[in-house]
Amino acid sequence: MESPLGERISFEFRNKFNLETDVCVIGGGPAGLAAAIAARQRGLQVILADGSAPPIEKPCGEGLMPETLSALQKLGVEFDRAERQTVRGISFLQKNGGVTADFPQSTGVGLRRTVLHERLVRRAEECGVRLLWKCPVAGIEGKLVQLSHCAIRSKWIIGADGHGSRVRRWSGLEKSWRNEQRHARRRHYHVEPWSKYAEIYWASHAQLYVTPIGCNEVCIVVLSEESEHANFAGALAEFPELQRKLEGAELASRERGAVTAMRSLRRVQRNNVALLGDASGGIDAITGEGLRLAFQQAFALADAMTAGDLRWYEQAHRKLMRRPMLMGELMLWLGRNPGIRSRVIRAMQNRPELFARMLAMHVGEGSPGELLSTSARLGWRILAA
Ligand SMILES: Cc1cc2nc3c(=O)[nH]c(=O)nc-3n(C[C@H](O)[C@H](O)[C@H](O)COP(=O)(O)OP(=O)(O)OC[C@H]3O[C@@H](n4cnc5c(N)ncnc54)[C@H](O)[C@@H]3O)c2cc1C
């Protein structure tokens, strides 16, 4: 069967569809659940289908920035004190020292990914989203979404099916401006967090980032361009002090691998289909921005569907991606240039307010003018170092 989008679909849609809705969300990760909640908040009928069942676990650094928390609040999602750990800011650490800054206005949190997922699911249920778990979607055509046991007719179809999105392929939205991938491994350790900050350790060929996620638990992710360097033994060996802190600590989960990407798609919507979250492109995991972006995209998409025009979403999506893309580029560049990185961190050690300003811009405070003046001052310090 030839789809209206020119894609050959390898199955036959049933003649009869048995469900009907305004919005069908494919994928019940954080992005899909947020989109479903935001659409319900605007009065749209929503069905969400996911091939797995909650709580869905996915390798993640498990750090929520202050803006991510604000977006969650807007969705009506909050967490108990006992299940989260406050994160006051970020530390950059290298072999010969480091620099730390607080988030400017409020704090972030670290918490288990499964807790985040459970809360989003609970909120979606409260809002009246119809949730279909263990229901993988096999294809889409026009207004129809095909599940194994039925089809759904929907005015809008949202592809929130993650990094390897099939909706992206089915809807002909695969073309990208860039697509660079890195490798990641994630571990949880039973150990009392030693810092109120999320720590990024810059190793020779990898970065380790540590998030406190409970009173007796930390989450650690190792990231590298080469899969052989994305391993704990190699990266930890460069930081004996961190290694000592983890000595004897039991692993609190199975180590898991993942891929993270800097991907920017040429388009994120076509006809009645829109992509969201990792399906719609991505920012390298080291920025800790993936969840914030997904939630803010969900609001923009709900507004566009309410207004009846997905081109609004396309524009909003492009704007939302701009700042984190820049930050992602900067972090990757620092990772690839150890000599310059070392001087940057030294320069910021001498003038910690510059790091504080950079962090403020990372979390959405400060104008482009301030970014320019901070970069100029930092450049001057590096030359002087
Ligand atoms: C190592 C690593 C560390 C990270 N650390 C952070 C961090 O600290 N902070 C932060 O904000 N972000 C972080 N991120 C990014 C963040 O995890 C992602 O941006 C976020 O998970 C995207 O959510 P999503 O819902 O788009 O995708 P996913 O979470 O991948 O969800 C996709 C869902 O779609 C479902 N699905 C797929 N195909 C189908 C189908 N055919 N039919 C039905 N369902 C389907 C899957 O079962 C899944 O539930 C990190 C990412 C990585 C890889």
The ligand as an ORCA input file, in Angstrom:
! r2SCAN-3c Opt
* xyz 0 1
  C      23.001      8.660     28.782
  C      21.969      9.738     28.778
  C      21.899     10.631     29.835
  C      20.931     11.643     29.848
  N      20.864     12.486     30.910
  C      19.915     13.445     30.968
  C      19.773     14.285     32.109
  O      20.502     14.167     33.100
  N      18.793     15.238     32.093
  C      17.965     15.411     31.020
  O      17.109     16.296     31.036
  N      18.066     14.600     29.921
  C      19.002     13.631     29.875
  N      19.080     12.795     28.794
  C      18.123     12.967     27.680
  C      16.761     12.365     28.004
  O      16.914     11.106     28.629
  C      15.940     12.215     26.713
  O      15.937     13.449     26.038
  C      14.518     11.770     27.021
  O      14.538     10.453     27.506
  C      13.659     11.798     25.769
  O      12.407     11.229     26.057
  P      11.480     10.684     24.883
  O      10.156     10.462     25.518
  O      11.608     11.554     23.687
  O      12.127      9.291     24.456
  P      12.160      7.899     25.222
  O      12.331      8.094     26.663
  O      13.169      7.078     24.493
  O      10.701      7.276     25.009
  C      10.284      6.755     23.777
  C       9.128      5.794     24.040
  O       8.587      5.370     22.793
  C       8.232      4.001     22.888
  N       8.177      3.476     21.519
  C       9.186      3.370     20.619
  N       8.720      2.849     19.455
  C       7.386      2.635     19.632
  C       6.350      2.108     18.789
  N       6.574      1.717     17.528
  N       5.101      2.011     19.293
  C       4.827      2.421     20.569
  N       5.779      2.902     21.402
  C       7.027      3.014     20.931
  C       9.305      3.392     23.773
  O       8.839      2.200     24.394
  C       9.551      4.515     24.784
  O       8.765      4.379     25.932
  C      20.035     11.772     28.750
  C      20.105     10.877     27.682
  C      21.052      9.864     27.695
  C      21.117      8.904     26.534
*
